[in-house]
Amino acid sequence: MDVFKPEKLFGIIGHPLGHTMSPLLHNWGFAEHKIPAVYMAWPTEPEKIESFIQTFRNLPISGASVTIPHKLSVMDYIDQLTERAKSVGAVNTLYWEGDKIVGDNTDAAGVSEPLRPYSDRVNKALLIGAGGAARAAITGLKALGIKEICVTNRTAYKAEDLADEFKISFIDWNARGDQHFDLIMNSTSLGMSGKFQQINPMIMDNQNANTIVYDLVYNPMETIFIKEAKTKGCTVIHGIEMFIHQGLEQFRIWTGKRLDEGKARGLLLAQL
Ligand code: NAP
């Protein structure tokens, strides 16, 4: 009988980790490439981040994904940041370079890659939300060369701070529906399964079939925002696309290998 002997250990830290799909994606990827590795979920409370990094140094852990609430705090305990992590101001991927723990960020690439085929159509974009995902969203939009990026948020000062930091425009929350945009991206929790599921983050009166709607929320797949955008004839991009692309890029960093995007999509959609 063949016994599976993993030689490399990977995992995700976050709190709460709940229904993370990262183990599904990466363990499938290891099997696809016959890499003897395993990827686990390691729920890690906010105050445990320093001791987790100690564990990362002392045990044979090859890499980790980092999610809420550790994406900023982890930067205090690791040795190096990539340029991508510096420009986003957050880390979602850890790997080793010699004896140094490097923090990288694949979220911005996760945002921009699904949008790339449409980016020529986008001059003016609205980003709704100013939390952790918004930082990656702005960096991803800038990487595509989108000229005018506006940000709005329920709590105004957070959007104003982001606008200052990234040199983009601020729009008041109550005025977000007043004009047409080529692209509207939702990075709030509105529309997520649970208590926010029926709340649409946008007022769509001034949008039409020329508007691209990209909802970073991926559970449910068809959010209330995506559904309304479809009734207006908008092009829509689902949040699962960001998840796939940030994950494929992590896999490439850790293994040097690429995964088939279509197969990864099928795997994750079956899970959703
Ligand atoms: P976060 O840092 O907690 O930010 C939450 C954002 O939602 C803030 O802008 C917050 O506004 C806003 N918000 C929360 N409740 C609201 C309400 N009742 N009305 C209006 N705005 C509200 O979270 P995050 O990490 O940025 O994640 C945000 C969303 O992106 C989540 O749904 C997450 O699942 C999704 N996401 C998806 C991917 C992917 O791979 N597709 C990756 C990362 C995140 P205030 O500042 O006013 O509280």
Residues whose N, C-alpha, C, O or C-beta is under 5 A from the ligand:
A	BS01	NAP	G129 A130 G131 G132 A133 A134 N153 R154 T155 K158 S187 T188 S189 M192 L216 V217 Y218 G239 I240 M242 F243
